[in-house]
Amino acid sequence: MKVLLINAEAFHVKHKAAIPLGLLSIATYLEKNGHTAVILDRALENTPAAKTLDAFKPDLVGVAAPAFKCFADAVRVSQEVKRRGIPVVWGGAVTSLMPGIVLDSGAADFVVVGEGEITLLELIAALENNTPPGEVNGLAFRENGSTVFTCEREPADLAELPVIDFKFVDPRRYFVRNVACERMLHVYASKGCVCRCTYCYNPAYCGGLWRARPPAYYLEEIRCLVEQYGMDGVCFADDLLTPDSARLAAFCENIRASGLRFIWGGELRADCCTRENLQSMYDTGCRWLYFGIESGVPERQKLIGKCLNLDKAKQTLAWCREIGIVTSASFILNFPGLESDELRRTVAYMLSLGADLLIPSFYGPIPKSALYEQLVAQGLMRPPANYREWEKIKMMDLFGANYSAVPDRELRVVSAHFYLRNFFWKYEDGGQSRVYVKKAFGQVREFLGRGGLRSLLLLARAAGEFAQVVFYATAFPAIRKRYGLK
Ligand code: SF4
């Protein structure tokens, strides 16, 4: 069967499109099982989907909408496909958590709930052999006006999923500049997370399960990306690189034993590694780490289910500084019910960490997450009724919705202060490279090169957002002083 896999676009500019690892894994898996796959990444291509549909003439189209903001595009593209009588299946973490909303849109015939590779392969077999899709685990679809959920799909043994073949895209188009590297790409070494943070999609999507990929698989992918495409840095896209110190030591040992040398970084819990771990990480090429701290207040840590040991976290960041690993630490400004005094305590804690970059972020509701269910149960939020309402939920916006008791202006001043500080942050690499300024110019160049009205609109939007950041970061000295921001 000929399968077209489409990555829907989101109208935002803050991050360059990441290489679509999920679709690449599915395309590789389908091809290994005798099918033909093509990927159309609309986050990167201005080409109309109709052109690819006419040229490739697929028998089935898979659509990934990796964020709420992609829904409009995903629906538009799906309607175009359905007009041609081709079945459409949606998949991905976000849509897995809201299959009913997706099916209500009328844009999808099927929704894959959970991982896509095996479910899609079995769905193709069902369509080819004319057997009932109800026999395929991990699917949702409409039948006689009601939604059918088939049996749950068990998480796959990651050794049965393939080493990704990158030929379906041009990896060079996804290169991103980062600390100590200019051509960084994402790769993943594991799936899921053992933690139960109430605001995160992971507990509902992965059920607290963390699975490692066989090291030989991702190391082979890295070797291929370095040798064939010239990648010089890896961002491990795992939600949690490893859950504990012993597995972190094994992870570093695998890189060392592979003989591959590359710059890398990833995301870790800040209270689960030793100084020896961090030194081994540095020795194998780790130059940056991202830590989701989210709150500097122990009571809030318990409330959100993160339960981070804040003293250990501070120690970890101090070790990173000594060793030479650049650190980013994020915190959430707008937890429901959070008051100004609590935000002041969090800001004070964040400043005491000595992190290179402090990343302010805004909580946004995720379907089936514990915090979202809580907000709905307490009547603090009306559940969005359809995909259009979900699309309006603020996620990845410059300033998110305010669920806290802190005045809007204070949230904006605090976040803008850190955005601006991060923008001009210097990486002391001898050349004192301003990574984010260079990234921004790279992005502008790319949009200008791509041309078209959409690119101009994105640029205008980025300029408008930057002006807002400068305004809020500079126009309210009294608020900055209240939060101890210089
Ligand atoms: S540690 Fe990170 S990935 Fe894991 S549940 Fe918490 S927020 Fe989600």
Residues whose N, C-alpha, C, O or C-beta is under 5 A from the ligand:
A	BS01	SF4	C193 C195 R196 C197 C200 N202 D239
